[in-house]
Amino acid sequence: MKVRSKLSLVSRVRLREDILEYGGSECVEARVDTSSSIHFSPREKQVLAELVNGHTNMRIAEIVGLSEHTVGDYVKSIYKKLQVTSRAQATRIALETGLVRSGSR
């Protein structure tokens, strides 16, 4: 197994442990800062929902009527707030915490 694969496995296990430790909809708030909750703007929620649906930044831009660059900025903001580094991680947290539902718009 390559080092990158092992590191990926370790990060997935840690993410899962975080989710189990904090549980439910409190997971996102607890992972970032237990004294305050994460606030997503309506546009960030919309972009996150389309990200969960598996769309590319280009397709999300078409759907929500923004430039691809602006969508990229929203995706970066979402990653930062969720403390993740990939679409898969963001999707997993969004679905497991109830931030969005699969297939929602």
N, C-alpha and C positions, 0 to 999 in steps of 0.2 A: 504494500500500500504506500503510495507516495505521501510525502509530508503534507502537501496541500490538501489531499483527501482526508488525512488524519485530522488536520486543523479544522476542516469543514465539519467533520463528524463531531469534534469536541464542541464547536460553536453551536451546532444543532442541539446537542445534549444539554448544554448550558442554557440555551434559549428555552428548551422544554422544561428544564428544572425551574427557571424563573417563572414561567407560566404556571406551573403546578404550585410553586411556592406562594405566589401572590393570588392566583386563581381568578377566574371570571373576568368581569369588566374592570376590576381594580388593577389588573395586571399592568396596563399601560401606565397608569398614574404611578404605581409603586416602583416600576422599573426606572422611571425618570427621576421622580422626586416625590417622596411620600407626603410632603407638605402642600403640594399643589398638583392639580390635574392638568393634563395636556389639553390645549385648546386648538381645535382644527377650524379653520375658516370654512365657510360653505364651499368655496372653490376647492380647497384641499380635500374636503370630504368627497366632492364630486370626482376629483382626479383619483383619489384612493379607490373609490368604487370601480372606476374603469380599469385601474391597475389590477384590482382583484379579479376582474373579468378577463384578464389576460391580454389586454390591448397594449400595443406599442405606444411610445410617446407620440408618434406621428398620428396614429389612429385616435388617441385620446384628444389630441389637438383638433382633429376634424370634428369629433363628437361634441366637445365643449366650446368650440369656437375660439380657440387661442392659438398662438404660434407654438410650434414644437419646442422652441427655446423656453418659452414661458412654462410650458408643461414640465420640462426638465427641471426648471427652478422649483416648481411645486413638488415634484418627486423628491428632490434633494431636501426640501424643507420637511417633508413627511418622514424621510429616512432619519433625519436628525431628531425629530420629535419622538420617533419610535425607537431610536438608538439601534438602527439596523443598517446593513450595508447591501441588501439585495431586495429585489422585488419579491422573491420567495419568502423571505423573512417578514417583510411588510405585509404580504398577503396573509401569511399564517397568523400573525398577531391580530390583524384586522378581523379575520374570521373567528378566531378563537375568543376574542374579547368582545365580539359583537359590534365593533365599530361599523362594519358593513356586513351585509348578507350576500352570499354568493348569488350572482345573477341580478343584483340590484342596480338601479340607475338613479 
